[in-house]
Amino acid sequence: MSSPDLSDDERQAVRRVLETTHLSMGPQLEAFEQAFASYLGVPHAVGVNSGTSGLHLAVIAAGIGERDWVITTPFSFVASANCILYERAVPIFVDVLPETGNLNPGLVREAAADLARGGKSAQRWLPPSLRTQGGDAESRLKAILAVDVFGHPADLSSVLECARRHGIAVIEDACEALGSEHEGGKVGTLADVSVFAFYPNKQMTTGEGGMIVTGRSEWDAMFRSLRSQGRAASGAWLLHERLGYNYRLDEMSAALGLAQLRRIEELLARRRQVASWYNLRLADQELIEIPASTTTTTRMGWFVYMVRIRPPVRRDAVIQALAGAGIPSRCYFPPIHLQPFYASRFGYRRGDFPVAEALGDTSLALPFSGVMTEQQVELVCQHLTRIVGSAVVR
Ligand SMILES: *Cc1c(COP(=O)(O)O)cnc(C)c1O
């Protein structure tokens, strides 16, 4: 489905670390954090060992705790909701926009107003298994966690305006959107805290890894303590001020990240090129819908190349037929509320979030990376158009 885009610079950078004795908590991490902060133009960047770890720490910093409510999206990778559960809080799903798959700002406004009021009006937004007769008297609304799905920035201007009105925080899961811009503002500079991920299929990689960025210096200090066993800012090795974790990013990963970041414009340009090769070949296909562009996404950091398969063609049959031709493809995303764990814990059923479900039923991720050649894209498109045109997938 995807391959990392690595050069000799990256291999040398990792090898150089292995020639030292400093494999963790050293100069590479510090340099990577500084370079990342300056790339985005943000005051603080804190490296962690995965995007998921970063999201967990963002949830803690936002003061989200047991039974608190966080408005978020059901159309995402499961980590963006799991991080809320890690703190025993409640993800409040609202449905998404059909064009981008991102949170529907109108519904977010409606949900936030009802949830802020608490009591009866909040009930219909809660997960089915948590609804009660009289309702919680008090509002437990703490934050909005928006996800930039497939590289499209969420409508952060609307989300922020809504959050400010209710005095709650905005956490941005930007794990799929490095390099994207919303209304001219770089993803990572807009929310109270944003989290990026560097798994090998992302725009740049550290193997495993992530980065938290924020403008708040008190949160920066908290992230540094939390990622390293709750240690005090003084750095004293066996002084633990809070419940912490080991979410540190090691030096080999940081060196790889630093070398990738030096080539970030090249990495993004290659992905953009591959996406445009796909667009060119699939744009006039009646039964295939190519990725939407919006006026608010002023720059796209391509993460995956997603198409939608139109009826009467069956998406799952297309996946099977592509696999038969040796071409991997994937259904992104089966919505979170229908994942077995969420459905059984919270009582969700099909029909609860129809737009997210329709996207989950028709979306198809094609092979995509910055190292794909035009010939490879051509081959995928030839097979895809042949299959979609054949009777076996109706
Ligand atoms: C990749 C990703 C994450 C985090 O990924 P890690 O594998 O933990 O680095 C979180 N949210 C979304 C939407 C993602 O795509």
Ligand as a Chemical Component Dictionary entry (heavy atoms), coordinates in Angstrom:
data_LIG
# 
_chem_comp.id                   LIG 
_chem_comp.type                 NON-POLYMER 
_chem_comp.pdbx_formal_charge   0 
_chem_comp.three_letter_code    LIG 
# 
loop_
_chem_comp_atom.comp_id 
_chem_comp_atom.atom_id 
_chem_comp_atom.alt_atom_id 
_chem_comp_atom.type_symbol 
_chem_comp_atom.charge 
_chem_comp_atom.model_Cartn_x 
_chem_comp_atom.model_Cartn_y 
_chem_comp_atom.model_Cartn_z 
_chem_comp_atom.pdbx_ordinal 
LIG C1 C1 C 0 -1.473 7.607 12.066 1  
LIG C2 C2 C 0 -2.570 8.171 12.864 2  
LIG C3 C3 C 0 -2.498 8.304 14.275 3  
LIG C4 C4 C 0 -1.351 7.878 15.151 4  
LIG O1 O1 O 0 -0.556 6.954 14.684 5  
LIG P1 P1 P 0 0.639  6.211 15.432 6  
LIG O2 O2 O 0 0.675  4.923 14.683 7  
LIG O3 O3 O 0 0.299  6.050 16.855 8  
LIG O4 O4 O 0 1.854  7.034 15.237 9  
LIG C5 C5 C 0 -3.539 8.929 14.916 10 
LIG N1 N1 N 0 -4.602 9.380 14.262 11 
LIG C6 C6 C 0 -4.733 9.269 12.927 12 
LIG C7 C7 C 0 -5.952 9.828 12.268 13 
LIG C8 C8 C 0 -3.732 8.635 12.176 14 
LIG O5 O5 O 0 -3.865 8.495 10.862 15 
# 
loop_
_chem_comp_bond.comp_id 
_chem_comp_bond.atom_id_1 
_chem_comp_bond.atom_id_2 
_chem_comp_bond.value_order 
_chem_comp_bond.pdbx_ordinal 
LIG C1 C2 SING 1  
LIG C2 C3 SING 2  
LIG C2 C8 DOUB 3  
LIG C3 C4 SING 4  
LIG C3 C5 DOUB 5  
LIG C4 O1 SING 6  
LIG O1 P1 SING 7  
LIG P1 O2 DOUB 8  
LIG P1 O3 SING 9  
LIG P1 O4 SING 10 
LIG C5 N1 SING 11 
LIG N1 C6 DOUB 12 
LIG C6 C7 SING 13 
LIG C6 C8 SING 14 
LIG C8 O5 SING 15 
# 
